[in-house]
Amino acid sequence: MRNIDIPIGLKGFEAYKWLQANQRIFVKAKKSAMKKADGVCLSTSFVNRKGVIVKEALPTEKNDNELKNSTIINTCLYYDSHGDVHLPGIWKKSLADNNKRPVNDILLLQEHKMAFNSIIADGADVFPYTKTLTWRELGVDFDGETESLIFDNTISKDRNPYMFGQYAKGYVKNHSVGMYYVNIDLAIGYEHKDFKEENELFYKWIDLIPNKAEVIEDGMFWAVSEAKVGEGSAVPRGSNPITPVYSKGVEPLLGTPDEPDQSTQAAKESIFQTINQIFK
């Protein structure tokens, strides 16, 4: 892929026009590597296959050598640190293809490390699926719903003793999806006849995005309508602030979460950090 010379000082219409003209190159760049997206929930709250959130401080099924839980790996419609908005249905084909395989091929990993000693669960011990939840069920004071990517997991102490202990003690608070882009389009909020398709995409989804103020400030987002799930990972902290803490007998605090400090945020891919700066 050729390098892109990004013009300095473009503003407004000219900036978006340049991005529109070069979007295929940026899309190719996004598709060329696995995205390690933002975590959106935690193992100390559980959404079972019936869509019921269990407010317990520890996993619902646990013994000395095995525990079972349900982890929310990703939620659609949130504007993440990569400049993306995952659209409902993004995982449909990937999960359908996975279901055709003799054994589940999607893994639960420790911190996106594809190594034997970092596998937390795989095969029949991971059951990935999607479920529609309201934002308020996730502790966000926002109307509407989100499609959640959920893993039901059976975690064995023998497989990964360290992470078994982290889960058993309730220390794992974020998860993150490792995915490959399949279909992605540019959405632009700057209204102009030259951006008809980009405007339609932007305004179709903007009011359904819980952190839409960030989108409006940037003036654009990448709408991801299809992606392939490779794995879900336990991570210390994701850049997505929707990480509700459910404790036994305590309802989640509703409100607009604050962004974590810069030291804990997953950095935006550098090429997209750069193009965002030209819009400021």
SERO-4910 file (N, C-alpha, C, O; in steps of 0.05 Angstrom, whole numbers):
BEGIN
 pado doro    nc1    nc2    nc3   cac1   cac2   cac3    cc1    cc2    cc3    oc1    oc2    oc3
  Met    A     17    -24      0      0      0      0     17     25      0     36     26     15
  Arg    A     11     44    -17     28     68    -19     23     86      6      2     85     19
  Asn    A     43    102     12     41    121     34     22    144     26     18    149      2
  Ile    A     11    157     45     -7    180     40      6    205     51     13    206     75
  Asp    A      8    225     34     18    251     43     -6    267     52    -22    276     36
  Ile    A     -9    270     78    -33    284     89    -28    314     89     -9    324    101
  Pro    A    -45    329     75    -42    358     73    -45    370    101    -60    361    117
  Ile    A    -29    391    105    -30    405    131    -48    430    128    -47    444    109
  Gly    A    -65    434    148    -81    458    150   -107    457    135   -120    478    133
  Leu    A   -115    434    126   -142    433    113   -163    437    134   -161    426    157
  Lys    A   -184    451    128   -206    455    146   -233    451    132   -235    454    108
  Gly    A   -254    445    148   -281    444    138   -284    427    113   -275    404    112
  Phe    A   -298    438     93   -305    424     69   -280    411     56   -281    388     48
  Glu    A   -258    426     53   -234    416     40   -223    392     55   -213    373     42
  Ala    A   -224    392     81   -213    369     97   -230    344     92   -219    323     87
  Tyr    A   -256    347     93   -274    324     89   -273    314     60   -275    290     54
  Lys    A   -270    333     41   -268    326     13   -242    309      8   -243    290     -7
  Trp    A   -220    317     21   -195    302     18   -198    274     30   -189    255     19
  Leu    A   -211    272     53   -215    246     66   -233    229     49   -228    205     46
  Gln    A   -254    240     37   -272    225     20   -256    214     -4   -260    190    -12
  Ala    A   -239    230    -16   -224    221    -39   -204    199    -33   -197    183    -50
  Asn    A   -195    198     -8   -175    178      0   -185    156     18   -170    140     29
  Gln    A   -212    154     21   -223    135     40   -216    106     34   -214     90     52
  Arg    A   -214     99      8   -208     71      1   -180     63     12   -176     40     19
  Ile    A   -162     82     13   -135     76     23   -136     71     53   -124     53     64
  Phe    A   -152     88     67   -155     85     96   -170     59    103   -163     46    122
  Val    A   -190     53     87   -205     28     92   -186      4     88   -187    -15    104
  Lys    A   -170      5     68   -151    -17     63   -132    -20     87   -125    -42     95
  Ala    A   -123      3     98   -105      2    121   -119    -10    145   -107    -26    160
  Lys    A   -144     -4    149   -159    -16    171   -163    -46    168   -161    -61    187
  Lys    A   -168    -54    143   -172    -82    138   -147    -99    139   -148   -124    141
  Ser    A   -124    -86    139    -98   -101    136    -89   -113    163    -70   -129    163
  Ala    A   -102   -106    185    -92   -116    211   -116   -121    229   -138   -110    225
  Met    A   -111   -138    249   -132   -144    269   -136   -119    286   -117   -107    296
  Lys    A   -162   -112    290   -168    -90    309   -173   -102    336   -188   -121    339
  Lys    A   -160    -91    356   -165    -98    384   -181    -76    396   -171    -56    406
  Ala    A   -208    -81    395   -226    -60    401   -230    -56    431   -218    -70    448
  Asp    A   -247    -37    438   -250    -29    466   -268    -48    482   -287    -59    472
  Gly    A   -261    -52    507   -277    -68    525   -301    -53    533   -301    -28    534
  Val    A   -323    -67    539   -347    -53    546   -362    -63    570   -382    -52    579
  Cys    A   -352    -84    582   -365    -94    606   -345   -109    623   -321   -107    618
  Leu    A   -354   -125    641   -337   -138    660   -348   -165    669   -372   -170    666
  Ser    A   -331   -181    681   -340   -207    689   -355   -207    715   -366   -228    723
  Thr    A   -355   -185    730   -369   -184    755   -399   -179    752   -413   -178    772
  Ser    A   -408   -174    728   -436   -174    722   -441   -194    699   -424   -197    682
  Phe    A   -464   -207    699   -468   -228    680   -494   -226    666   -515   -221    678
  Val    A   -493   -229    640   -517   -229    623   -520   -258    613   -504   -267    597
  Asn    A   -540   -272    623   -543   -300    614   -556   -302    587   -563   -281    575
  Arg    A   -560   -326    577   -571   -329    550   -600   -320    547   -610   -317    525
  Lys    A   -613   -316    570   -640   -305    569   -640   -274    570   -661   -262    571
  Gly    A   -616   -263    571   -614   -234    572   -617   -222    599   -622   -198    602
  Val    A   -615   -238    620   -619   -229    648   -592   -222    660   -574   -239    660
  Ile    A   -589   -197    669   -565   -189    683   -566   -199    712   -584   -192    726
  Val    A   -546   -214    719   -544   -224    747   -525   -206    762   -502   -204    756
  Lys    A   -535   -192    782   -519   -173    797   -506   -187    821   -515   -185    844
  Glu    A   -485   -201    816   -470   -215    837   -441   -204    836   -431   -196    815
  Ala    A   -427   -205    858   -400   -195    860   -380   -215    848   -359   -207    839
  Leu    A   -388   -241    846   -370   -261    835   -386   -278    815   -411   -276    814
  Pro    A   -373   -294    798   -387   -310    779   -409   -327    791   -407   -335    814
  Thr    A   -430   -332    776   -454   -345    787   -449   -375    792   -461   -386    810
  Glu    A   -431   -387    776   -426   -416    781   -396   -419    785   -380   -413    767
  Lys    A   -388   -429    809   -360   -429    815   -354   -452    834   -369   -457    853
  Asn    A   -331   -466    829   -321   -485    849   -291   -481    849   -280   -463    837
  Asp    A   -276   -499    863   -248   -496    866   -232   -498    840   -210   -488    838
  Asn    A   -243   -511    820   -228   -517    796   -241   -507    770   -229   -508    749
  Glu    A   -265   -496    772   -279   -488    748   -300   -466    754   -312   -466    776
  Leu    A   -302   -447    736   -323   -427    740   -336   -421    713   -324   -424    692
  Lys    A   -361   -413    714   -376   -407    690   -386   -378    692   -396   -370    712
  Asn    A   -383   -363    670   -393   -336    670   -401   -327    642   -395   -341    623
  Ser    A   -413   -304    640   -420   -292    614   -407   -264    613   -411   -248    631
  Thr    A   -391   -259    593   -377   -234    591   -385   -219    566   -388   -231    544
  Ile    A   -391   -193    569   -397   -177    546   -371   -167    533   -356   -153    546
  Ile    A   -367   -176    509   -341   -170    495   -342   -144    480   -321   -131    478
  Asn    A   -365   -136    470   -367   -111    454   -396   -102    452   -414   -119    453
  Thr    A   -400    -77    450   -427    -67    444   -428    -49    419   -409    -34    414
  Cys    A   -449    -52    403   -452    -37    379   -461     -8    386   -473     -3    407
  Leu    A   -456     10    367   -465     38    366   -449     56    384   -454     80    384
  Tyr    A   -430     46    399   -413     64    415   -390     74    397   -377     58    383
  Tyr    A   -384    100    398   -362    111    382   -336    106    397   -331    118    418
  Asp    A   -319     88    386   -296     79    401   -271     94    395   -271    113    378
  Ser    A   -249     87    407   -224    102    405   -210     98    378   -190    112    372
  His    A   -220     80    361   -210     77    334   -226     94    314   -220     93    290
  Gly    A   -245    109    324   -262    125    306   -284    109    293   -296    119    274
  Asp    A   -289     86    304   -309     67    292   -335     67    307   -336     73    331
  Val    A   -356     62    293   -382     55    305   -390     28    293   -395     26    269
  His    A   -392      8    310   -400    -19    301   -431    -19    298   -445    -11    317
  Leu    A   -440    -27    275   -469    -26    270   -482    -53    277   -469    -74    276
  Pro    A   -507    -52    286   -521    -77    292   -520    -97    269   -524    -89    246
  Gly    A   -515   -122    274   -512   -142    254   -484   -147    245   -478   -164    229
  Ile    A   -465   -132    256   -437   -134    249   -426   -162    252   -408   -170    236
  Trp    A   -435   -177    272   -424   -203    278   -440   -226    266   -433   -250    269
  Lys    A   -462   -221    252   -481   -241    244   -468   -263    227   -470   -287    233
  Lys    A   -454   -255    205   -442   -274    187   -419   -289    201   -416   -314    198
  Ser    A   -403   -275    216   -380   -288    229   -389   -309    249   -377   -331    250
  Leu    A   -409   -303    265   -419   -323    284   -433   -346    270   -432   -369    278
  Ala    A   -447   -340    248   -460   -361    232   -439   -380    220   -443   -404    221
  Asp    A   -418   -369    210   -396   -385    199   -383   -402    221   -376   -425    217
  Asn    A   -380   -390    244   -368   -405    267   -386   -428    275   -376   -449    283
  Asn    A   -412   -424    274   -431   -445    283   -431   -469    264   -439   -491    271
  Lys    A   -421   -465    239   -420   -486    220   -396   -505    224   -395   -527    214
  Arg    A   -377   -495    240   -353   -511    245   -358   -533    265   -376   -530    282
  Pro    A   -344   -555    263   -348   -577    283   -345   -568    312   -359   -577    329
  Val    A   -325   -550    316   -320   -540    343   -316   -510    341   -305   -500    322
  Asn    A   -326   -495    361   -323   -467    362   -294   -459    358   -276   -471    370
  Asp    A   -289   -439    341   -262   -431    334   -254   -404    347   -232   -394    342
  Ile    A   -272   -393    363   -267   -366    375   -256   -370    404   -268   -386    419
  Leu    A   -235   -356    411   -222   -360    436   -227   -338    456   -233   -315    448
  Leu    A   -224   -344    482   -222   -324    503   -193   -323    511   -182   -343    521
  Leu    A   -180   -299    508   -152   -297    513   -146   -277    535   -163   -262    544
  Gln    A   -121   -278    544   -110   -258    562    -96   -236    546    -75   -242    535
  Glu    A   -107   -212    546    -94   -189    534    -86   -192    505    -65   -182    497
  His    A   -103   -205    490    -99   -208    461    -73   -224    454    -64   -222    431
  Lys    A    -63   -239    472    -38   -254    466    -45   -281    455    -57   -298    468
  Met    A    -38   -286    430    -43   -311    416    -21   -331    423     -3   -336    406
  Ala    A    -22   -341    447     -1   -360    456    -15   -381    474    -35   -374    487
  Phe    A     -4   -404    476    -17   -426    491    -21   -418    521    -41   -424    532
  Asn    A     -1   -404    532     -3   -397    561    -21   -373    566    -25   -365    589
  Ser    A    -32   -361    544    -51   -339    547    -80   -346    540    -97   -329    542
  Ile    A    -85   -371    533   -112   -380    528   -126   -384    555   -117   -399    572
  Ile    A   -149   -371    557   -166   -374    582   -186   -396    577   -191   -413    595
  Ala    A   -198   -397    554   -218   -417    547   -220   -418    516   -217   -398    503
  Asp    A   -227   -441    506   -231   -444    477   -249   -468    472   -259   -481    490
  Gly    A   -253   -474    446   -270   -497    438   -297   -496    451   -311   -476    450
  Ala    A   -305   -519    462   -332   -521    474   -335   -505    499   -357   -502    509
  Asp    A   -313   -494    510   -314   -478    534   -321   -449    529   -322   -433    547
  Val    A   -325   -441    503   -332   -414    496   -357   -415    478   -356   -429    458
  Phe    A   -378   -401    485   -402   -400    468   -407   -371    462   -418   -356    478
  Pro    A   -400   -362    437   -405   -334    430   -432   -330    417   -442   -346    401
  Tyr    A   -445   -308    423   -471   -301    412   -477   -272    416   -461   -258    430
  Thr    A   -498   -261    405   -506   -233    409   -533   -232    423   -549   -250    421
  Lys    A   -536   -210    437   -561   -205    451   -566   -175    453   -547   -159    458
  Thr    A   -591   -166    448   -598   -138    449   -604   -130    478   -621   -143    491
  Leu    A   -590   -110    488   -594    -99    515   -599    -69    513   -591    -57    493
  Thr    A   -613    -58    532   -616    -29    533   -590    -17    545   -575    -30    559
  Trp    A   -585      8    537   -562     22    549   -564     24    579   -544     23    593
  Arg    A   -588     28    589   -592     30    618   -586      4    633   -577      5    656
  Glu    A   -590    -18    619   -581    -44    632   -551    -45    636   -541    -59    653
  Leu    A   -537    -29    619   -508    -28    621   -498     -5    638   -475      1    641
  Gly    A   -518     10    650   -511     31    668   -507     58    655   -496     76    668
  Val    A   -517     61    630   -514     87    616   -541    101    614   -560     88    605
  Asp    A   -542    126    622   -567    141    621   -573    151    593   -569    174    587
  Phe    A   -581    132    576   -586    138    548   -608    120    538   -609     96    544
  Asp    A   -627    132    523   -649    116    512   -638     97    490   -618    103    477
  Gly    A   -653     76    485   -646     58    463   -631     33    471   -628     27    495
  Glu    A   -623     18    451   -611     -8    455   -585    -11    441   -578      5    423
  Thr    A   -571    -32    448   -546    -39    435   -545    -69    432   -554    -84    449
  Glu    A   -533    -77    410   -529   -106    406   -502   -113    418   -481   -103    410
  Ser    A   -503   -131    437   -479   -139    452   -468   -166    442   -483   -184    437
  Leu    A   -442   -167    439   -428   -192    434   -421   -205    460   -406   -193    476
  Ile    A   -431   -228    466   -428   -241    492   -415   -268    489   -421   -283    470
  Phe    A   -397   -275    507   -386   -302    509   -395   -315    535   -391   -304    556
  Asp    A   -407   -338    532   -411   -355    556   -386   -373    558   -378   -386    539
  Asn    A   -373   -372    581   -347   -385    585   -347   -405    608   -360   -401    628
  Thr    A   -333   -427    603   -326   -445    625   -295   -443    628   -280   -451    610
  Ile    A   -287   -433    651   -258   -428    655   -247   -448    675   -257   -450    698
  Ser    A   -227   -462    666   -215   -483    683   -189   -473    696   -173   -459    684
  Lys    A   -186   -480    721   -162   -472    736   -137   -485    724   -116   -473    724
  Asp    A   -140   -509    714   -117   -523    702   -108   -510    676    -84   -511    670
  Arg    A   -126   -497    662   -118   -485    636   -102   -460    639    -81   -456    626
  Asn    A   -111   -442    656    -97   -417    661   -101   -409    690   -119   -393    696
  Pro    A    -84   -419    708    -88   -415    736    -89   -385    744   -105   -377    761
  Tyr    A    -72   -369    731    -71   -341    739    -97   -327    732   -108   -313    749
  Met    A   -107   -330    707   -132   -317    700   -156   -329    714   -176   -315    719
  Phe    A   -155   -355    720   -176   -367    736   -178   -351    763   -200   -345    772
  Gly    A   -156   -346    775   -156   -331    800   -166   -303    797   -180   -293    814
  Gln    A   -158   -289    775   -167   -262    770   -198   -261    767   -211   -243    778
  Tyr    A   -209   -280    752   -238   -281    749   -252   -288    775   -272   -276    783
  Ala    A   -241   -308    789   -254   -318    813   -255   -296    834   -274   -295    850
  Lys    A   -235   -278    835   -235   -257    855   -249   -231    845   -251   -212    859
  Gly    A   -259   -232    821   -274   -209    810   -256   -187    801   -265   -164    800
  Tyr    A   -231   -192    794   -212   -172    786   -214   -164    757   -205   -143    749
  Val    A   -226   -181    740   -227   -175    712   -251   -157    707   -274   -164    711
  Lys    A   -245   -133    697   -266   -113    695   -271   -104    666   -291    -90    661
  Asn    A   -255   -112    647   -259   -105    619   -253   -128    601   -237   -146    607
  His    A   -267   -127    578   -261   -146    556   -259   -131    530   -269   -108    528
  Ser    A   -247   -143    510   -241   -129    485   -242   -150    463   -234   -173    466
  Val    A   -253   -142    440   -256   -160    417   -232   -157    398   -225   -135    391
  Gly    A   -221   -180    390   -201   -180    369   -216   -187    343   -227   -209    340
  Met    A   -216   -169    323   -233   -172    300   -218   -163    275   -199   -148    276
  Tyr    A   -229   -172    252   -220   -163    226   -243   -149    212   -265   -160    210
  Tyr    A   -237   -126    201   -257   -111    186   -264   -126    160   -247   -138    147
  Val    A   -290   -126    153   -299   -137    127   -312   -114    111   -304   -109     88
  Asn    A   -333   -102    122   -346    -79    108   -345    -54    125   -354    -55    148
  Ile    A   -335    -33    114   -332     -8    129   -337     16    110   -328     16     87
  Asp    A   -351     36    119   -358     60    103   -353     85    119   -354     85    144
  Leu    A   -348    107    105   -343    133    117   -369    148    121   -385    150    102
  Ala    A   -374    158    145   -397    175    151   -387    203    158   -369    206    174
  Ile    A   -398    223    145   -390    251    149   -414    268    157   -435    266    145
  Gly    A   -410    285    177   -431    302    187   -432    329    173   -452    343    176
  Tyr    A   -411    337    159   -410    363    145   -430    361    122   -425    346    103
  Glu    A   -451    377    123   -472    375    103   -464    390     77   -459    414     77
  His    A   -464    375     56   -458    386     29   -467    366      8   -468    342     13
  Lys    A   -474    376    -15   -485    358    -36   -464    338    -45   -471    317    -55
  Asp    A   -438    344    -42   -417    325    -50   -415    301    -30   -402    282    -36
  Phe    A   -427    304     -7   -425    283     13   -452    270     18   -459    262     41
  Lys    A   -468    267     -3   -496    257      1   -496    230     15   -510    226     35
  Glu    A   -481    210      5   -481    183     17   -469    184     45   -480    171     63
  Glu    A   -448    199     48   -435    200     75   -453    214     95   -453    207    119
  Asn    A   -468    235     86   -486    248    104   -509    230    112   -517    230    135
  Glu    A   -520    215     93   -542    197     99   -534    177    120   -549    170    138
  Leu    A   -510    166    117   -500    146    136   -496    159    164   -504    147    184
  Phe    A   -485    183    164   -480    197    189   -506    202    205   -508    195    228
  Tyr    A   -526    213    191   -551    221    204   -570    197    209   -589    199    224
  Lys    A   -565    175    196   -581    151    201   -575    141    229   -593    130    242
  Trp    A   -550    144    238   -541    131    263   -535    150    286   -535    142    309
  Ile    A   -531    176    280   -520    194    300   -536    195    326   -525    196    348
  Asp    A   -563    195    324   -579    197    348   -581    172    364   -592    172    386
  Leu    A   -570    150    353   -570    124    368   -544    119    382   -541     99    396
  Ile    A   -525    137    379   -498    134    390   -497    148    418   -502    172    419
  Pro    A   -492    133    439   -494    145    466   -474    167    471   -480    186    486
  Asn    A   -450    166    459   -430    188    462   -429    204    436   -407    210    426
  Lys    A   -452    212    426   -453    226    400   -440    253    401   -432    263    380
  Ala    A   -437    265    424   -423    291    426   -395    289    416   -384    307    403
  Glu    A   -382    266    421   -354    262    411   -354    259    381   -336    269    367
  Val    A   -375    246    370   -376    242    341   -381    270    328   -368    276    308
  Ile    A   -398    286    339   -404    312    328   -379    329    328   -374    345    310
  Glu    A   -364    327    350   -339    343    351   -319    335    330   -306    352    317
  Asp    A   -317    308    324   -298    299    304   -310    302    276   -296    305    256
  Gly    A   -337    302    274   -350    307    249   -352    283    230   -360    286    207
  Met    A   -344    260    240   -343    236    222   -341    211    239   -335    213    263
  Phe    A   -346    188    227   -339    163    239   -338    142    217   -348    146    195
  Trp    A   -325    120    224   -324     97    206   -346     77    214   -346     67    236
  Ala    A   -365     72    196   -387     54    202   -380     26    194   -376     21    170
  Val    A   -377      9    213   -369    -19    208   -394    -37    209   -406    -41    230
  Ser    A   -402    -47    185   -426    -63    183   -421    -93    184   -439   -108    188
  Glu    A   -396   -101    179   -389   -130    182   -361   -133    190   -343   -119    181
  Ala    A   -356   -151    209   -329   -158    218   -328   -187    226   -348   -199    233
  Lys    A   -304   -198    226   -300   -226    234   -288   -226    262   -268   -213    267
  Val    A   -301   -242    279   -291   -245    306   -268   -265    307   -271   -288    298
  Gly    A   -245   -257    317   -223   -276    321   -221   -286    349   -217   -310    354
  Glu    A   -224   -267    368   -222   -274    396   -234   -252    413   -238   -230    403
  Gly    A   -239   -258    438   -245   -238    458   -225   -240    480   -215   -262    486
  Ser    A   -217   -218    492   -196   -218    511   -203   -205    537   -219   -186    537
  Ala    A   -192   -215    559   -193   -201    584   -170   -180    584   -147   -187    578
  Val    A   -177   -155    590   -157   -134    590   -159   -118    616   -180   -117    628
  Pro    A   -137   -105    625   -138    -90    650   -158    -67    649   -172    -62    669
  Arg    A   -159    -53    626   -178    -31    623   -180    -23    594   -160    -20    580
  Gly    A   -205    -20    585   -209    -11    557   -214     18    556   -219     31    577
  Ser    A   -213     30    532   -217     59    530   -247     65    528   -254     89    531
  Asn    A   -264     46    524   -293     50    524   -302     53    553   -299     35    569
  Pro    A   -313     77    561   -320     81    589   -345     67    598   -352     69    622
  Ile    A   -359     53    580   -383     39    589   -374     13    602   -374     -8    589
  Thr    A   -367     14    626   -358     -9    641   -372    -10    668   -360     -5    689
  Pro    A   -398    -16    668   -414    -15    693   -405    -36    713   -398    -59    706
  Val    A   -405    -29    738   -398    -47    759   -423    -55    773   -437    -38    785
  Tyr    A   -430    -80    772   -453    -91    786   -444   -106    811   -430   -126    809
  Ser    A   -452    -97    834   -446   -111    859   -472   -121    870   -494   -111    864
  Lys    A   -470   -141    887   -494   -154    898   -511   -134    913   -502   -121    932
  Gly    A   -536   -131    905   -555   -114    918   -552    -85    912   -566    -68    923
  Val    A   -534    -77    893   -530    -49    887   -536    -45    857   -525    -59    840
  Glu    A   -554    -26    852   -560    -20    824   -538     -3    812   -524     12    826
  Pro    A   -533     -5    785   -512     11    772   -519     40    774   -542     48    772
  Leu    A   -498     57    776   -502     85    776   -506     95    748   -489     89    731
  Leu    A   -528    108    742   -533    118    716   -521    146    712   -522    162    731
  Gly    A   -510    151    689   -498    177    684   -480    175    660   -478    154    647
  Thr    A   -468    197    653   -449    198    631   -421    192    642   -410    208    657
  Pro    A   -410    169    635   -384    161    647   -362    180    637   -363    191    615
  Asp    A   -342    184    654   -319    200    647   -299    183    632   -297    159    637
  Glu    A   -285    195    613   -264    180    599   -241    174    619   -235    191    636
  Pro    A   -229    151    618   -206    145    634   -183    164    626   -183    174    604
  Asp    A   -164    167    644   -141    184    637   -125    173    614   -128    149    608
  Gln    A   -109    189    602    -96    182    577    -78    157    580    -74    142    562
  Ser    A    -67    154    604    -48    131    609    -62    105    607    -49     84    602
  Thr    A    -89    104    610   -103     78    609   -118     74    584   -129     52    579
  Gln    A   -119     94    566   -135     91    542   -120     76    521    -95     79    518
  Ala    A   -134     60    505   -123     48    482   -119     70    461   -138     84    454
  Ala    A    -95     73    451    -89     95    432   -103     90    406   -106     67    397
  Lys    A   -111    112    393   -122    110    366   -100    102    347    -77    109    351
  Glu    A   -107     87    326    -88     81    306    -76    107    296    -91    125    289
  Ser    A    -50    108    293    -36    133    288    -46    147    263    -48    172    262
  Ile    A    -52    132    242    -60    144    217    -87    159    220    -92    179    207
  Phe    A   -104    149    238   -129    161    242   -128    184    262   -144    203    261
  Gln    A   -109    182    281   -103    205    298    -96    229    281   -105    251    286
  Thr    A    -80    224    261    -70    245    244    -92    258    228    -94    283    227
  Ile    A   -110    242    216   -131    255    200   -151    269    217   -163    289    209
  Asn    A   -155    260    242   -173    274    260   -162    302    266   -178    321    270
  Gln    A   -136    305    268   -125    330    275   -130    352    254   -131    375    261
  Ile    A   -133    344    229   -136    364    209   -164    377    210   -169    397    198
  Phe    A   -182    364    225   -209    375    227   -212    395    250   -232    409    253
  Lys    A   -191    397    267   -193    414    291   -190    443    284   -191    461    301
***
